[in-house]
Amino acid sequence: MDLLADALRVSGARGSVGVRLEAGGSWGLWLDAFPGAALHAVSDGVMWLNVPGERPFRLVAGDVVLLPPGTVHGLSNQAGARMEACDPLAAARAQAVGGVVRLGGPPVETRLLTLHYEQDPEVSTAVLGALTAPMHLAARENPSLDGVIRLLEGELARPRIGTTAAVNSMIDLLLVQFVRAWLERHPVRRTGSWLGALLDPVVRDALARIHEEPERPWTTATLAAAIRVSRATLSRRFPAAVGQTPGAYLTRWRMDLAALRLRDTDEPIDAMAGAVGYATPQAFSRAFRRARGTTPGEFRRAVRERTGGR
């Protein structure tokens, strides 16, 4: 199983904004209003990343950085530069016509691409939401990303028929390529998130079994036997990587799958119980109430009222 693809599919981590920026002279842009994860890719020139409480970080052409959701940060031509607030309307206009957001003054010295990723609000298993620190890839570490970035810049510069679909696909591809390159280049470093579990083969195999068969009555012992390790080994390494026991993760994953089924389908709740690992509808309803504070039926009605669904 492609564990990363499955987690991103269920968590709904999708790129939502793609904006090109060009800057010169003295400039600074403050970003504090968007709750999703932010990815910045420097095409040309130099840029400084400013995060409160941390030392300013210098990025050069070819560098890419992924920031945890909701991270207040600034981009500038130098450390400690004066920051201006982001103008979301200007960004939206530029995106609509294939323009750029211009910062500072001529000549243009820095070009960058800024993207944001949101997670489905009904999913509690946070693939990107559990990031605790910026993830940086230097230009020499990410040659595969350059081609995707150039293609994306081209689509944003010249919107045409199908551009929306093309941009959305490329933004998603860029995220996968970034994570892949990060894990390949930083095999002994922890990301402090769900992604860190992919660095431990024991935990990765256990997660894959859970994702492949969430309906099975897994215990720590049966899960350990399935991946051919001792129960003690799995009990030690799984919480260290994921932050919770295998049983707790299994329950959370089942509830995420159930929440999406409740929102997106008309599947009867009684039929849904077995598909997410519960022997009876009553057991499923009790587990869902413990996890979400409401019954499956109440959740379905509320989420559809909130989103305008069926």
Secondary structure, 3 states (H helix, E strand, C coil): CCHHHHHHHHHCCEEEEEEEEEEECCCEEEECCCCCEEEEEEEECEEEEECCCCCCEEEECCCEEEECCCCCEEEECCCCCCCEECCHHHHHHHHHHCCCEEEECCCCCEEEEEEEEECCCCCCCCCCCCCCCCEEECHHHCHHHHHHHHHHHHHHHCCCCCHHHHHHHHHHHHHHHHHHHHHHHCCCCCCCCHHHHHHCHHHHHHHHHHHHCCCCCCCHHHHHHHCCCCHHHHHHHHHHHHCCCHHHHHHHHHHHHHHHHHHHCCCCHHHHHHHCCCCCHHHHHHHHHHHHCCCHHHHHHHHHHHHCCC
